[in-house]
């Protein structure tokens, strides 16, 4: 079978075990108020739903500018279907339920389908799938019970009908309203994998093949990237992009779009020897069509397994799908089962749970992360998305709130695909409550009330509370005791968090008061006496440290181990460091403007000073730092990296010359690198230096610097 786009490993293996028994039903629409007894009230409800559906259809199919999420649209449709089923006598003549999808555009020739192009019913849950299969059984004789089924992918594209006369492609028509579609023959001819000549069907007077036109994901992304570059309209999803492309009156535009056609049925002209849907698809593949991954199954459990295997492989597929399709395999049984008014009784779509749904953003809370970052969290009216109920959504940072222009009270689209964290993808500004107010960044930390800052060059606002802020204390504690900091071996993270949760330890200074709480450690934490002794001894031993370790242990943002060592070297003692001006701090190797400001502010926060004082009073101390006298070398404190081929000397020689001038020579580039000496054929290091804004020095400039010009 030809299948040029699908991954070859896409064949799930059968199993005899039931895989899931889901009891929740995401397909249920919100219940409709049916307490209105008069016909007028029912008709009014129907009219409201019809108007909403029509508005959506026009926005979606004609204007390519949807105003509702698919799931919302599905819910409206289901509500109307329920009403119409309950009150068949009141069905409105213009109800869109008996139409399917698209609305023809007047510029294309209208073509009436030889037989209607209907749509499929939907199920979303295993139980509903079983019901569908049970209903099929109910309509079959005893001998025909438990028929074989065929399953396929449900591609998320546009249904079209193709006609071939004696093997020659003659016409392509969109589904339109199911009865009449648009003649898109010229555009369809440009679809790369659509065969224009079928040698193996040259003796068939009329062959009608139906299937789906899709835009593969990669092509869609390319198209949108290009549109962005050219300031053109970007498409919301590949289906809209496919629809927009097929509706181009100028076929050369359609030709430039990456479209693909996948066949799913033969409506006329199938050779009589073919008796099943799976055989029909195999035949279509053989004569030159792309077809989706097919599986023949015998029972609901196998159907479920196929469905789940498709979910697993979904992300790797080259095109978007929104579920699977299950069909009675025997074409004779299909005929026998025939159609309900709008859909075949022998097939249904087993769809994936909606991945994007609309809900109301009830509030925006601010949370303080472990390192003081203040992040906005959206509180949602709980909603089921991608199969799970979601009530919180991250809004990342204040900039994101401004970009989305979102406010508490707004209707938002929430997207959750696979295990991805749910996020707000759209704000429906048209539905904004009149009394909503713009979101402001809090000026003080919601946990400790310390001032909040939003540095110019950073996306995240931060609490300045540092060690005083309870939200940051836990992380600060873990960092403080870690091996490279105060190295309190024996006070593991688990105990430490336990002590924190029991209120025995709040700030890092409280660690040095734990010896006063030994009884509580034994009763609250159920620690043995020996363990408590070990912890107390480890704490005691840690009091003797180095200034560099102590500075690092304080957890000042931007101050890693090396910077801590440099600060210790530069200032020699803690008091001098604590009172240093920004200008003085800037003289420290490795310390740039941002770190200097962070260090400066850290030592100006009263809570931090309190904690440091308590630590010193508890006996934390260090030996005097032996400050290395500066050599006064021109490249003192600088870090260089060498890359590429040098003409005038070997790299080792260049390295020795740089070191002789006081520079450190490192093998890798980082933001802390002072300069990159770049010889010929400098590769990725050059690119990285440019990206990080590291100065690049050519060989000539280097020779001048080392005095060998
Ligand atoms: O809309 C559809 C998508 C996929 C279909 C369909 C399909 O088979 C894979 N099959 C039929 C029979 C119909 N609609 C009506």
Boltz pocket constraint, residues with backbone or C-beta under 6 A from the ligand:
constraints:
  - pocket:
      binder: B
      contacts: [[A, 117], [A, 118], [A, 119], [A, 120], [A, 152], [A, 153], [A, 154], [A, 155], [A, 159], [A, 264], [A, 265], [A, 325], [A, 344], [A, 347]]
      max_distance: 6.0
